[in-house]
Structures are given as C-alpha cells and as structure tokens.
Amino acid sequence: MSRLLLALPVVILACRVGAALLRRLGQPPVVGEIVTGILLGPSLLGRLWPHAQSYLFPPGVTDHVEVLGQLGLLAFMFLIGLELDLGHLRGNGRAAAVISQVSILLPLLLGGLLALGMFDSFAPQGTDRVAFVLFVAVAMSITAFPVLARILTDQGLYHTPIGSLAMACAAASDIIAWCLLAVVVAFVKGGAPLESLTTVAMVAAYFAVMMRVVRPLLARLSRWKQATSGGEGQDGTVLALLFCGTCLSALLTDAIGVHALFGAFLFGVVAPRRSAVVERAAARLRSVAVPLLLPLFFVTTGLRTDIGMLAADPVQWLWLGAVLAVALVGKWGGGSVSARLSGRPWREALSLGALMNCRGLTELIVLNIGLDLGVINEALFTILVLMALITTAVTSPVVRALGRREETRGRNVESMHKPDTVQP
C-alpha cells in the first residue's frame, strides 16, 4: 500500500507536467501524457535509474496501477460513446461517407500487406497468421475521435465547416474501426470460425437490445430524473447509475467474448444526449477519470514500451520507417485524396487528411488489447506506439501551418481585388 501511495502521485503529477509542457508547444495534452508514460518506463527511467523504477513499480504495485488505469479507460470509453454525436453527419453525410471509408479501407489494405511481411519477425509463437494480419490492418486504420475534437477546439475550428466535416468523418471512422476490432477480437478468442461467427452474432444481438430496449429506458429515466431533480443528491445518483451501467455493459461484452471496452463504449452510445442531468454527471465522471485515472493507463503502456529494443537492432528502425510510411500514406494520403475528389480544395483536403491521421489515445487502447491477446509481441507494440505518438504529434503543426497559409492567401486575394484609393 505504501508503494502504491507513492507511485500514484508520481505518475499523476508527472503526466500533468508533461501535458502542460507539450501544450505550450502547441500539442494536445495527450501527447505529453503519452511521452511521460514512455519516459517512466524502461525506455528512460529504467535505463538511467533502474533501482528507482523497480522501487516505484514493483510487480504488485504495477498490477494495482493497471487495474485502476483500466477503470479509467472504461469511464473514458463511455465518455467517447456519449460524445459521439452523429449530428455532425447532417449536411456532410455523402462527403463523410466517402472520406471515412477511403481512410479506413486504404490503411486496412496497406496495413494488411505490411503485416504479411512482418509476420515472421513480430508475431508471437503460435499466433494465427490471419489474426495477426487482421489486427495490424485494423491498428493502422484508427483515428482518435476525442483527440481530434480537442485539436479542433484548440485551433478554433470545431464549429467551422471543415471542423464539422472532420468530426463527421472521425465519427463514422470510429464506428467502423471499433466494429472491425470487435470482429478481430472475436476471431482471436473464438478460434474456430463457427465460434467466431457465434460471438459476432451475439454482439449484434446485444447491440440491438441496447438500442431497442436499454436506450429508450435510459431516456425515460433521464427525463424522470430531470423532472424530479433535487440538486447534488440526484446528480450523484445519476453518476452512480451511469458508472454501474458502464461496468455491467463491459462485463457482458467481456463474457460474450469481445473486450470489456466495447461494452463501455456501447453504453455511452445509448446513453441519453442533451439531458442536463446526464451531462452534469458525465462532467463529474470526466473530472475524475481523465486527470486521475487515465495517466495510470499511460504509465502501464510506458512500462510495456522499450525503445532500447529498437536501438539494439537497426532493422527494427527500418520497420518503424515502413510502419510510418504506411500510416501516412494510408490515413493522410487516403483522407486527402478522397476529400479532394469530394470537391474540397487541396489545402482543406490536406488538413482533413492530417486530422484523420491523428491516432492518439485510441490507438494505444487498441495496441494494448492486441498485446494482452498475444497477437503482437513487445517489439511491434513499441513500434506501433511510436507510430501513434508521431502521427498524433504532427497533426496540430500541420493543420496550423495549412490554416496560416490559407489565411495569408485569402488576405492576398482580398488585397488584389480591393480598389485603389486616390488621394486628393
């Protein structure tokens, strides 16, 4: 207990400092938190001061930190589902459908081809080739919906046409990616094709029950709570109900054979929107889960990431370069070209492609699922974590630079068309 009471403040405060420092450099806070988690692991602290790392994170403490981090992830996945507003699709449906499908399908194809070449080097012993290829393909097609929303908000683009289109594309992309990942997890856990199909059918039935039964029930309950709201006590009751519902939904999807995080996400999707009492409860949940529990997930990821493994083998850096190339061509290139073909100007198309290339925390969640399932080894896990960090870090500077160039071009065009004034 004493070690845990030391590790928790060290991790939480270090992640807050890292987020603040990277935010000063124009990055979303999650980049600083990911970097801090990696630095607290074997990549830096474990090499410079191994005694300190072993003292802070002995096996017993690491287990507790991981459990608390998983609780934070469950709450975060619920919040992602709750904030997944499909209203962004209104007026953007056709363009969003094209851009999101291309920015999913192209990375899937390129990632699958790359995975075929990586199988002998990075698949754990006994891993099914199809499972490995499918997982890597899905991992390459992820877009971080919540991080993208934060970038758009920070740069004042959230309520602009490009911001709405980006959110619509990311929402559609997120839904497709999580569905594909659910299929992959079912395939890995089920083993036999019939068992995998049974798991997928059970997930589809569970989704139908959540939409047809649980969603109307929650809407009625929220309206009743809103009408009888008595202040702090009522909000606390709603918060408890949302958290318990998230845990039970996660438990059911885990029992079905897909990851518990799918259940948390799905419960957020069916939770009532535009309900004041639900929004207040969700804000309370976010105020605890994001600053206090999510950093524990970042350090758990950092403890599994060892950049030194790449340094010891130059070939690994070549694989990292190949992964980055596929990531950039698949998401940024696919998103940009499809946006251009949808009638968007090139600068806007490039901005949309860069935003779709942002992977952030969502990618880390997917990668940890793959490592826990034994589909990928620690070396490939490290490579993909670095890919997620780099692609997320380049998003804000690229979008900002393209926006500045567009503003400059607009001012130049305006000055060219402005009539000359004649001085008397």
Buried (B, 14 or more C-beta within 10 A) or exposed (E): EEBBEEBBEBBBEBBBEBBEBBBEEBBBBBBBBBBBBBBBBBBBBBBEEEEEBEEBBEEEBBEBBBEBBBBBBBBBBBBBBBBBEBEBBEEBEEBBBBBBBBBBBBBBBBBBBBBBEBBEEBBBEEBEEEBBBBBBBBBBBBBBBBBBBBBBEBBEBBEEEBBBBBBBBBBBBBBBBBBBBBBBBBBBBBEEEEBBBBBBEBBEEBBEEBEEEBBEEBBEBBEEBBEEBEEEEBBEBBBEBBBEBBBEBBEBBBEBBBBBBBBBBBBBBBBBBEBEBBBBBBEBBBEBBBBBBBBBBBBBBBBBBBBEBBEEEEEBEEBBEBBBEBBBBBBBBBBBBBBBEBEBEEBBBBBBBBBBBBBBBBBBBBBBBBBEBBBBBBBBBBBBBBBBBBBBBBBBEBBBEBBEEBEEEEEEEEEEEEEEEEEE
